[in-house]
Amino acid sequence: MTDGEAMARSAAVKGEPVADRPGPLARLYADIAPELRRFVLGVVRDPELTDDVMQATFVKVIEQGHQPRPETARGWLFQVALHEALAVRRRASVHDRSLQRLAGRQPRPAISPGDRLLQGETVEAVRKALDQVSDEQRTVILARMYEDKTFAEIAGELGLPLGTVLTRMRRGLEKMRTFLSPGG
Amino acid sequence: MFVEPESDLHWRAFLYVAGECSADEASAFEQILQTDQTAREAVALAVELVEAVGVLGAEAALILQKPKRSQRVRSLVWAVSLAAAVVVGAGLIFAPRSSEIGKPDPSEVALRWSGIRDGIDADWKAVVAGPMPVDSSLGLDADSGVENAIERPLPSWLLSAASVPRSEPAPEEN
């Protein structure tokens, strides 16, 4: 393993930004890694496996000698990550895990003051986004995302048809997404 | 090539991330992920949204447990409306019906009327027998006014005139 590979692997495993390091790979990582990591997490639904996939993806970039350009590398990197994610998931026979775990309620590593500030801003933004949706939509969103209930369970508890619950969730998510998007 | 509407894509991405898809649906969506960068980004966005709500932590639980103020106000309005409806309903049920009001018992009416009439007669007799009320606003002196005039004896000429028998023919004038 070369020094570059070791560096990329170490950074990918630790989740550290490498923007301060020279080279297109470092810039690519800084630009894409957060979103790519969320994508992989959505596919494998396991934070530890996500770290493995991120590491494998960037190692593959180095091994293949790919010289990524940001305008073309994005799609290519996502595709590589998807293949790695599906392979890892097959190997690990990962079953569906709860959204609670996805939402990161397991113990997390200590966060820096800067991250804490960012998290505070996120909390405030999410709080405002939740204010944008109706009471009915908010109930469904939190029950699904925070309490990790299935839509069928929520429908049973609220005494509503499943379609109504799904519609409330969908409309609520659309409002939140619009509000949280940069131009929202 | 069929292009899925953006909102549908985001919704499918959320269902995929949330594990709400069947195995076939998940497999079909993963086929889309092989080629569609927009779908991949939709998955990343769905995860971001879930993580963002997860960041709320205990606050989300509080929001779930405690209804918002608007909900409480709405509940109060509902309770008041319900109470008002019950009162009005009870009034409609227990109040005398219009048919009962429109058909009084004739004997009861007669009794009531006779009572009223007796009362009127009694009042009238009292008025006739008693002294005339004096309205001080008229400016009359109570001592030398109407009240004393009633008690004063009739003048003699009037008594003489009244004692003349009617059958007696009046004297003819020459």
Interface residues (C-beta under 8 A of the other chain):
Chain A: E35 L36 R38 F39 L41 G42 V43 R45 R74 G75 F78 Q79 L82 L86 D96 R97 L99 Q100 L102 A103 G104 R105 Q119 T122 V123 A125 V126 R127 A129 L130 D135 R138 T139 I141 L142 A143 R144 M145 Y146 E147 T150 F151 M169 R170 L173 E174 M176 R177 L180
Chain B: S7 H10 W11 A13 F14 Y16 V17 A18 G19 E20 E30 L33 Q34 Q37 R40 E41 V43 A44 L45 A46 V47 E48 L49 V50 E51 A52 V53 G54 V55 L56 G57 E59 A60 A61 I63 L64 P67 K68 S70 Q71
